[in-house]
Every structure is written in C-alpha cells, then in structure tokens.
C-alpha cells in the first residue's frame, strides 16, 4: 500500500474512532512518574 493512501478500519464507525482518539489523548495526559524504570549500569569493582 502506498503511504499516501489511507484505509479505515472496517469495524470502527466514526463515533467509535472519535471515542478511541479521545481515550488515547486522555491516557497521554496521565503522569507516569518515570515508569517504566530504566536499567542502571552496574560498575564492576576490580
């Protein structure tokens, strides 16, 4: 499929798609406080 062609999901009507977008925008506003934690590099003592 060429990148300039858009297809719609067959199971989503316009209202469901808008609700999904609003939900994802809401989830984006939730503060994660640095989650997931990043691995710390462990220095070897020689």
C-alpha positions in Angstrom: 0.0 0.0 0.0 1.4 3.4 -0.9 1.9 5.7 2.1 -0.5 8.4 0.7 -3.5 6.0 0.8 -5.5 5.8 4.0 -7.9 2.9 4.8 -10.5 2.9 7.5 -10.8 0.1 10.0 -13.9 -1.9 8.9 -15.1 -2.5 12.4 -15.0 1.2 13.6 -17.6 3.7 12.8 -16.9 7.4 13.1 -18.2 7.7 16.7 -16.1 4.8 17.9 -13.0 6.2 16.2 -13.5 9.6 17.8 -14.0 7.9 21.2 -10.8 6.0 20.7 -8.9 9.2 19.9 -10.3 10.9 22.9 -9.3 7.9 25.1 -5.8 7.9 23.8 -5.5 11.6 24.3 -6.6 11.1 27.9 -4.2 8.3 28.5 -1.4 10.5 27.2 -2.1 13.0 30.0 -1.6 10.5 32.8 1.7 11.2 34.6 3.8 8.1 34.6 6.4 9.4 37.0 9.3 7.8 35.1 7.7 4.4 34.6 9.0 2.0 33.4 12.2 2.4 35.3 15.4 2.4 33.3 18.1 -0.2 33.9 21.1 1.1 35.8 24.5 0.2 34.6 26.4 -1.7 37.3 30.0 -0.9 37.6 32.4 -3.8 38.3 34.7 -3.4 41.3 38.2 -4.6 40.3 
